[in-house]
Amino acid sequence: MVMLYEILSKLIQLYSWALIIYILMSWFPNARETSIGQFLARICEPYLEPFRRFVPSIGMIDISPIVAFIVLNLAQSGLYQLFRWLI
């Protein structure tokens, strides 16, 4: 059971890093058009899209990724509490 928790926790951490890299790629011109950028777009955009619909932008700044990170961290905390409760 501990191994399952560790695998899921590592997947959430890996996805968090993928989100960070994808968001930082928006600062560089044409970075999202590369093969890595397109791959990250395929895995990150489906998660970010619902947050973009509900969280308004502040001028030119999109704050929806911050909310997405908070939800991802809450999911990881919930996963920890669930496995702690089960063990």
Backbone hydrogen bonds in HBPLUS format (Angstrom, degrees):
<---DONOR---> <-ACCEPTOR-->    atom                        ^
c    i                          cat <-CA-CA->   ^        H-A-AA   ^      H-
h    n   atom  resd res      DA  || num        DHA   H-A  angle D-A-AA Bond
n    s   type  num  typ     dist DA aas  dist angle  dist       angle   num
A0005-TYR N   A0001-MET O   3.15 MM   4  6.50 157.8  2.20 146.3 151.7     1
A0006-GLU N   A0002-VAL O   2.94 MM   4  6.23 160.9  1.97 152.1 157.2     2
A0007-ILE N   A0003-MET O   2.95 MM   4  6.17 155.9  2.01 148.4 154.5     3
A0008-LEU N   A0004-LEU O   3.00 MM   4  6.21 169.5  2.01 153.3 155.9     4
A0009-SER N   A0005-TYR O   2.81 MM   4  5.93 158.1  1.86 152.1 159.1     5
A0010-LYS N   A0006-GLU O   2.94 MM   4  6.04 157.6  1.99 143.5 149.3     6
A0011-LEU N   A0007-ILE O   2.96 MM   4  6.20 150.9  2.05 146.4 154.8     7
A0012-ILE N   A0008-LEU O   3.02 MM   4  6.28 153.5  2.09 145.7 152.2     8
A0013-GLN N   A0009-SER O   3.01 MM   4  6.30 157.5  2.06 147.5 153.7     9
A0014-LEU N   A0010-LYS O   2.84 MM   4  6.03 158.6  1.88 148.3 154.4    10
A0015-TYR N   A0011-LEU O   2.90 MM   4  6.08 155.6  1.96 145.0 151.7    11
A0016-SER N   A0012-ILE O   2.92 MM   4  6.15 148.9  2.02 143.7 152.5    12
A0017-TRP N   A0013-GLN O   3.02 MM   4  6.36 155.2  2.08 149.1 154.8    13
A0018-ALA N   A0014-LEU O   2.96 MM   4  6.27 150.8  2.05 144.1 152.7    14
A0019-LEU N   A0015-TYR O   2.92 MM   4  6.22 153.3  2.00 147.8 154.5    15
A0020-ILE N   A0016-SER O   2.97 MM   4  6.28 157.5  2.02 148.1 154.2    16
A0021-ILE N   A0017-TRP O   2.95 MM   4  6.17 167.6  1.96 153.4 156.0    17
A0022-TYR N   A0018-ALA O   2.93 MM   4  6.06 160.0  1.97 146.6 152.7    18
A0023-ILE N   A0019-LEU O   2.88 MM   4  6.04 159.1  1.92 151.9 157.2    19
A0024-LEU N   A0020-ILE O   2.94 MM   4  6.13 161.8  1.97 151.7 156.8    20
A0025-MET N   A0021-ILE O   2.97 MM   4  6.13 137.1  2.16 142.1 153.5    21
A0026-SER N   A0023-ILE O   3.14 MM   3  5.58 152.0  2.22 107.8 115.7    22
A0027-TRP N   A0024-LEU O   3.09 MM   3  5.62 160.6  2.13 113.8 119.7    23
A0028-PHE N   A0025-MET O   3.22 MM   3  5.51 156.0  2.28 106.8 113.5    24
A0031-ALA N   A0028-PHE O   3.33 MM   3  5.61 164.4  2.35 128.9 126.6    25
A0033-GLU N   A0030-ASN O   3.35 MM   3  5.32 150.9  2.44  95.9 104.2    26
A0034-THR N   A0031-ALA O   3.39 MM   3  5.70 163.9  2.42 105.4 110.1    27
A0038-GLN N   A0034-THR O   2.90 MM   4  6.15 154.6  1.96 151.5 158.1    28
A0039-PHE N   A0035-SER O   3.00 MM   4  6.16 153.4  2.07 140.7 147.8    29
A0040-LEU N   A0036-ILE O   2.90 MM   4  6.14 165.9  1.92 153.9 157.6    30
A0041-ALA N   A0037-GLY O   2.90 MM   4  6.03 146.7  2.01 139.4 149.2    31
A0042-ARG N   A0038-GLN O   3.04 MM   4  6.29 150.8  2.13 142.4 149.2    32
A0043-ILE N   A0039-PHE O   3.22 MM   4  6.60 143.0  2.36 144.3 153.9    33
A0044-CYS N   A0040-LEU O   2.77 MM   4  5.75 145.0  1.90 149.6 159.5    34
A0045-GLU N   A0041-ALA O   3.02 MM   4  5.32 157.2  2.07 131.7 139.0    35
A0047-TYR N   A0044-CYS O   3.11 MM   3  5.49 129.4  2.37 108.6 121.3    36
A0048-LEU N   A0044-CYS O   3.00 MM   4  6.24 157.4  2.05 154.7 162.0    37
A0049-GLU N   A0045-GLU O   2.90 MM   4  5.73 152.1  1.98 156.2 159.8    38
A0051-PHE N   A0048-LEU O   3.11 MM   3  5.42 121.8  2.46 106.9 121.2    39
A0052-ARG N   A0048-LEU O   3.06 MM   4  6.34 147.8  2.17 153.0 163.0    40
A0053-ARG N   A0049-GLU O   3.18 MM   4  6.48 140.5  2.35 148.4 158.3    41
A0055-VAL N   A0051-PHE O   2.87 MM   4  5.76 154.4  1.94 154.3 160.4    42
A0058-ILE N   A0061-ILE O   2.89 MM   3  5.20 156.9  1.94 162.8 160.6    43
A0061-ILE N   A0058-ILE O   3.03 MM   3  5.20 162.5  2.06 126.5 126.1    44
A0066-ILE N   A0063-ILE O   3.09 MM   3  5.52 134.7  2.30 109.2 120.6    45
A0068-ALA N   A0064-SER O   2.93 MM   4  6.21 153.8  2.00 149.4 157.8    46
A0069-PHE N   A0065-PRO O   2.87 MM   4  6.11 149.9  1.96 144.3 151.1    47
A0070-ILE N   A0066-ILE O   3.01 MM   4  6.33 153.9  2.08 146.0 153.3    48
A0071-VAL N   A0067-VAL O   2.98 MM   4  6.25 159.9  2.02 151.5 156.2    49
A0072-LEU N   A0068-ALA O   2.96 MM   4  6.16 154.0  2.02 143.2 150.9    50
A0073-ASN N   A0069-PHE O   2.86 MM   4  6.08 156.7  1.91 150.2 156.1    51
A0074-LEU N   A0070-ILE O   2.89 MM   4  6.13 152.3  1.97 146.2 154.3    52
A0075-ALA N   A0071-VAL O   2.89 MM   4  6.12 149.3  1.99 144.2 152.7    53
A0076-GLN N   A0072-LEU O   3.00 MM   4  6.30 151.7  2.09 142.9 150.4    54
A0077-SER N   A0073-ASN O   2.91 MM   4  6.17 155.8  1.97 146.9 153.6    55
A0078-GLY N   A0074-LEU O   2.81 MM   4  5.98 157.0  1.86 146.8 153.5    56
A0079-LEU N   A0075-ALA O   2.87 MM   4  6.03 151.2  1.95 143.4 151.4    57
A0080-TYR N   A0076-GLN O   2.99 MM   4  6.23 153.7  2.06 143.2 150.0    58
A0081-GLN N   A0077-SER O   2.94 MM   4  6.24 162.6  1.97 150.8 155.1    59
A0082-LEU N   A0078-GLY O   2.88 MM   4  6.04 155.1  1.94 147.0 154.1    60
A0083-PHE N   A0079-LEU O   3.01 MM   4  6.22 166.8  2.03 151.2 154.0    61
A0084-ARG N   A0080-TYR O   2.84 MM   4  5.99 150.4  1.93 147.0 156.5    62
A0085-TRP N   A0081-GLN O   2.89 MM   4  6.00 147.7  2.00 141.7 149.9    63
A0086-LEU N   A0082-LEU O   2.98 MM   4  6.23 146.2  2.10 142.9 152.3    64
A0087-ILE N   A0083-PHE O   3.01 MM   4  6.11 142.8  2.15 142.4 150.6    65
